[in-house]
Amino acid sequence: MIRVQFRDPNFRAKIREKSRLGAQPAFRLLYADDEPSARKNLESAGFEVISLRPYDFSKWQGRAKTARATALKDYPNVHAAGKTYEFSSGLWSELKEHLQELFHGRCAYCEASFESVAFGDVEHYRPKAEVTGEPTHPGYYWLAYEPANYLPSCQRCNQEAKRNYFPINGTRASKPEDDLNLEDPLLFNPYQHDYFEYISYVPSRGKNGIEPTAGKAIGKSATGQKSIEIYNLDREPLVRERRKIQGSIRAILKEALSNEDQQRLNDLLIGCLSGTEEFSTAVATEIDHYYKTMGLGSPFPSHIKLGA
């Protein structure tokens, strides 16, 4: 997956799920180039569009600015007293579906599709209320309402794996005045990094045939290795699903190349680079490996370095 750009939502829709009996109307924020595109995207996702209007994101930002000012004033004292500070979680919850749409319904960490099996979380990349392993750190409370700190995550990556871990090299910021640029995070950030620069996956075939470790993650740097560990990217269900989809992709490649189906091949490449393919980096690794073993060279642009 290439890095994702956060875009301010510019439409507010009132929708209802077509497939769910008795579904109640709900509101969601979204980004689209124009109103017809917004309507088409919602309808193709299975929603009845009750109303659709332009949305001024500065309204959300204004409420976030007020909540941040309150946190800057109150949080340090509440934290020092050993009490739990009540953040305005409703603010980031309003952006959940928008974030999921930006990431094509995929978890920002493991690239699995979660919309059909879980509601998903809005995950704070820099944890807002504490940092595991540093008991005196108050958390990055001043970033609690910063959209650039929000990522859509499956519950297993967020609640079971990452939680409040945030390992770094460099100098840790512990208050709003500190310079975040002095930190060197050891967890990749999809807003800043291309996934494939840090992590690759074992392809389904090796020198001796079927590769038993297919689907396992490979860290290509210290950041990649630490990300695999903290996000628990090698948990067995993920490895199993990646291995399964790699095998399917290999069969598709064989057929498409045999039939000279360039459109199908191009769609696969675009899906990997955009993140619309589930487990897109593992799929891209499989495609790259297959092409190279066939003596065709990588089909990806030269700046994309796949493999370990």
C-alpha positions in Angstrom: 0.0 0.0 0.0 1.3 3.4 -0.9 1.0 6.2 1.7 -2.5 7.5 2.3 -3.4 11.2 2.3 -5.9 12.5 4.8 -8.5 14.5 3.1 -11.0 16.8 4.9 -14.5 15.4 4.5 -16.6 17.7 2.3 -20.0 16.0 2.4 -22.5 15.0 5.1 -24.9 12.2 4.3 -27.9 10.8 6.0 -28.1 7.1 5.0 -29.7 3.8 5.8 -28.3 0.3 5.2 -30.4 -1.4 2.5 -29.5 -4.9 3.6 -30.3 -4.7 7.3 -33.9 -5.2 8.4 -35.1 -2.2 10.4 -32.0 -0.2 9.9 -32.2 3.3 11.3 -31.0 6.3 9.5 -27.4 7.4 10.4 -25.2 10.3 9.5 -21.7 10.1 8.1 -19.0 12.4 6.8 -17.2 11.6 3.6 -14.9 13.0 0.9 -15.8 13.0 -2.8 -14.9 15.1 -5.9 -18.5 16.1 -6.3 -22.1 15.2 -5.2 -22.8 12.6 -7.9 -19.6 10.8 -7.0 -20.5 10.9 -3.3 -24.0 9.5 -4.0 -22.6 6.8 -6.3 -20.0 5.7 -3.7 -22.6 5.4 -0.9 -25.1 3.6 -3.1 -22.5 1.1 -4.3 -21.6 0.5 -0.7 -25.2 -0.6 0.0 -26.7 2.5 1.4 -29.9 4.3 0.7 -29.1 8.0 0.5 -31.8 10.0 2.3 -30.0 13.3 2.1 -26.6 14.6 1.0 -25.2 18.1 1.6 -21.9 19.8 1.3 -20.0 19.9 4.6 -17.6 22.5 6.0 -15.0 20.6 7.9 -14.0 23.8 9.7 -17.0 23.2 11.9 -15.5 20.0 13.2 -12.1 21.6 13.5 -13.6 24.4 15.6 -15.1 21.9 18.1 -11.9 20.0 18.1 -10.0 23.2 18.9 -12.2 23.9 21.8 -11.8 20.3 23.1 -8.1 20.6 22.8 -8.0 23.8 24.7 -9.9 22.2 27.5 -7.5 19.2 27.5 -4.5 21.5 27.6 -5.9 23.2 30.7 -7.4 20.2 32.6 -5.6 17.1 31.5 -2.2 17.6 33.3 -3.9 18.1 36.7 -6.3 15.1 36.2 -3.4 12.9 35.2 -1.1 14.1 38.0 -3.9 13.2 40.4 -4.0 9.6 39.0 -7.5 10.0 37.7 -8.9 9.2 34.3 -9.5 12.1 32.0 -12.7 12.0 29.9 -11.8 12.9 26.3 -14.6 13.9 23.9 -14.5 10.6 22.0 -17.5 11.5 20.0 -15.4 13.9 18.0 -13.1 11.3 16.5 -16.0 8.8 16.3 -17.6 11.1 13.7 -14.6 10.5 11.4 -14.6 6.7 11.7 -16.4 5.9 8.5 -14.5 8.6 6.6 -11.2 7.2 7.7 -12.3 3.7 6.7 -13.2 5.0 3.3 -9.8 6.6 2.9 -8.2 3.2 3.6 -10.7 1.3 1.3 -12.2 -0.5 4.3 -8.8 -1.9 5.3 -7.0 -1.8 8.7 -4.2 0.7 8.4 -1.8 -1.7 10.1 -2.6 -5.3 8.9 -4.3 -4.4 5.6 -7.2 -6.8 6.3 -10.8 -6.0 5.5 -12.7 -5.5 8.7 -16.0 -3.8 7.7 -17.9 -7.1 7.1 -16.9 -8.6 10.5 -16.2 -5.7 12.9 -17.0 -2.0 13.4 -13.4 -1.1 13.6 -11.7 1.5 15.8 -10.4 5.0 15.4 -6.8 4.4 16.6 -4.5 7.1 17.9 -1.1 6.5 16.3 0.5 8.4 19.2 -1.5 7.2 22.2 -3.4 10.0 23.9 -3.4 9.1 27.6 -0.3 7.0 28.4 2.8 5.3 26.8 3.4 1.7 27.7 6.8 1.3 29.3 7.1 4.9 30.3 5.0 5.3 33.5 5.8 9.0 34.0 4.8 10.0 30.4 1.3 11.6 30.3 0.5 10.4 26.8 0.2 12.7 23.8 -3.0 14.3 25.1 -2.5 17.4 23.0 -2.9 15.2 19.8 -6.2 13.6 21.0 -8.1 15.8 18.5 -5.6 15.9 15.6 -6.9 14.0 12.5 -3.4 13.4 11.3 -3.0 11.2 14.5 -6.1 9.0 13.6 -5.9 5.7 11.8 -8.7 3.1 11.1 -7.7 -0.1 12.8 -9.3 -3.5 13.4 -9.8 -4.3 17.0 -7.2 -7.0 17.1 -4.4 -4.7 15.9 -5.5 -1.8 18.2 -7.0 -3.3 21.3 -5.0 -6.6 21.5 -1.7 -5.6 19.9 -0.6 -2.0 19.7 -2.7 -0.6 22.6 -0.6 2.2 24.1 2.8 1.2 22.8 4.8 3.8 20.9 8.5 3.0 20.7 10.9 5.6 19.4 14.5 6.5 18.9 15.5 10.1 19.6 14.0 12.5 22.1 10.4 11.7 23.3 8.0 14.6 23.3 6.0 14.8 26.6 4.3 18.2 26.4 2.7 20.3 23.7 5.8 22.6 23.4 8.1 19.7 22.6 9.3 19.1 19.0 7.8 16.0 17.6 10.4 16.1 14.8 13.0 15.0 17.4 11.2 11.7 17.7 12.1 8.9 15.4 9.1 6.5 15.7 9.7 2.8 15.3 6.2 2.2 14.0 5.4 2.9 10.4 2.7 5.5 9.7 0.6 5.1 6.6 0.2 8.9 6.3 4.0 9.3 6.0 5.4 5.9 4.8 4.9 3.5 2.0 4.1 0.1 3.6 6.4 -1.8 1.2 9.4 0.2 2.3 9.3 -1.4 5.8 7.6 -4.7 5.5 7.5 -7.6 2.9 6.0 -11.1 3.0 7.3 -14.5 2.2 5.9 -15.5 -1.2 4.0 -18.8 -1.7 6.8 -20.5 -3.7 10.4 -21.0 -2.9 13.3 -22.8 -4.6 12.0 -26.2 -3.5 8.3 -25.6 -4.3 5.6 -24.6 -1.9 7.0 -22.4 0.8 5.8 -23.5 4.3 6.4 -20.0 5.8 4.4 -18.2 3.0 2.5 -15.2 4.3 4.8 -14.4 7.1 5.9 -10.8 7.5 9.5 -9.7 7.0 10.8 -6.5 8.5 13.0 -4.7 6.1 14.3 -2.2 8.7 14.3 -1.7 12.5 11.0 0.1 12.0 9.6 -2.7 10.0 10.7 -5.3 12.5 9.3 -3.4 15.5 6.0 -2.7 13.6 5.6 -6.5 13.0 6.1 -7.1 16.7 3.9 -4.3 18.1 1.1 -4.7 15.6 1.4 -8.5 15.9 1.3 -8.9 12.1 2.3 -12.5 12.3 -0.6 -13.7 14.3 -1.7 -17.0 12.8 -5.1 -16.0 11.4 -3.4 -13.2 9.4 -0.6 -15.5 8.1 -3.2 -18.0 7.1 -5.3 -15.5 5.2 -2.3 -14.0 3.5 -1.1 -17.4 2.4 -4.6 -18.2 1.0 -4.8 -15.0 -1.0 -1.3 -15.4 -2.3 -2.2 -18.8 -3.7 -5.3 -17.3 -5.3 -3.3 -14.5 -6.8 -0.7 -16.9 -8.3 -3.5 -18.8 -10.1 -5.0 -15.5 -11.4 -1.5 -14.4 -12.6 -0.9 -17.7 -14.4 -4.2 -17.5 -16.2 -4.0 -13.7 -17.0 -0.5 -14.0 -18.5 -1.5 -17.1 -20.5 -4.5 -15.2 -21.9 -2.5 -12.0 -22.3 -5.2 -10.3 -20.2 -3.4 -7.0 -19.7 -6.4 -5.3 -18.2 -6.7 -7.9 -15.4 -3.0 -7.6 -14.7 -3.2 -3.8 -14.6 -6.2 -3.9 -12.3 -4.2 -6.1 -9.9 -1.2 -3.7 -9.9 -3.4 -0.7 -9.3 -5.3 -2.5 -6.5 -2.0 -3.3 -4.7 -0.7 0.3 -5.0 -3.9 1.9 -4.0 -4.7 -0.4 -1.1 -8.0 -1.6 -2.6 -6.7 -5.2 -2.6 -6.9 -6.9 0.7 -3.4 -7.6 2.1 -2.2 -5.5 -0.8 1.5 -5.6 0.2 1.5 -9.4 0.5 -0.3 -9.6 -2.9 2.2 -7.2 -4.4 5.1 -9.3 -3.1 3.5 -12.4 -4.6 3.1 -10.7 -8.0 6.6 -9.3 -8.0 8.1 -12.7 -7.1 6.0 -14.5 -9.8 7.0 -12.2 -12.5 10.7 -12.4 -11.6 10.7 -16.2 -11.4 9.2 -16.2 -14.9 12.1 -14.0 -16.1 9.8 -11.0 -16.8 11.2 -8.5 -14.3 9.1 -6.6 -11.8 5.8 -5.1 -13.2 5.9 -2.4 -10.6 7.5 1.1 -11.0 11.2 1.1 -10.4 11.0 3.1 -7.2 8.9 0.3 -5.5 11.3 -2.2 -4.0 9.4 -5.3 -3.0 10.9 -8.4 -1.4 13.1 -8.7 1.6 
